Structure formats: structure tokens, C-alpha cells
Amino acid sequence: MVKGVILVKNEMNRLDGIQIEFLIQEELLRVLECVPILNDVQVFTSQHQAYDIQAIANVNDVRSLRIICEVKSNGEPKYIRKAAAQLLSLKEQMQVNNEDEKPYYLLAAP
């Protein structure tokens, strides 16, 4: 797994934002599929403008897991802070009452 992450980091130096998003989407899918308690893993580009990628999976066929991912092509602190604030704002807007339906928030950048 470490080799894959290093490879992605090295490749990201030469890629544009869309290519980086696609690579992160592939890596997220690969990692989630390795988790034995997750079934029916789906990772796809979000139709929502507030975030870039969404992942959905079933946990032991009992409950669903949802991950919301914001991808930034630049990992400089000012861009990461802005993206983190964006995800926190989104979290406040979503206000999910049921604990089983609350999404996890992920920020990805090279």
C-alpha cells in the first residue's frame, strides 16, 4: 500500500486537477475494497458542487457508510485551510440526526 501512495504522490506533480481527482477516486476505491467489513463499495464523482467525490459502502450489510471527499490539486496550507472550512460548512448544513447516516468527511491533496 505504501508503494501505491508514493507512486501517486510522484505522479501528481505532473497532473492537472481532473487527473488528480480521478487518481484519488481510484485510490479511495482500492483502499475501501481492502476493508473486510465493507461490501458493495462505490466511489464516484459527486454531482454536488460543494464536494468532488462521494463513496458509499455497506458495513457488514447492517448500515451504510458515506464518505464525502473534497480534492485539491495544491496542498499548500492556505488552500487546505479553505477546503477544510468548506467541508466544515457543509457538515453544518447537512445536519443529519441519525448517527448511522452521518457521513465522514475527507480532504485529499498531493
C-alpha positions, 0 to 999 in steps of 0.5 A: 500500500505504501508503494501505491501512495508514493507512486501517486504522490510522484505522479501528481506533480505532473497532473492537472486537477481532473487527473488528480481527482480521478487518481484519488477516486481510484485510490479511495476505491482500492483502499475501501475494497481492502476493508473486510467489513465493507461490501458493495463499495462505490466511489464516484464523482459527486454531482454536488458542487460543494464536494468532488467525490462521494463513496458509499459502502455497506458495513457488514450489510447492517448500515451504510457508510458515506464518505464525502471527499473534497480534492485539491490539486495544491496542498499548500496550507492556505488552500487546505485551510479553505477546503477544510472550512468548506467541508466544515460548512457543509457538515453544518448544513447537512445536519443529519440526526441519525448517527448511522447516516452521518457521513465522514468527511475527507480532504485529499491533496498531493 
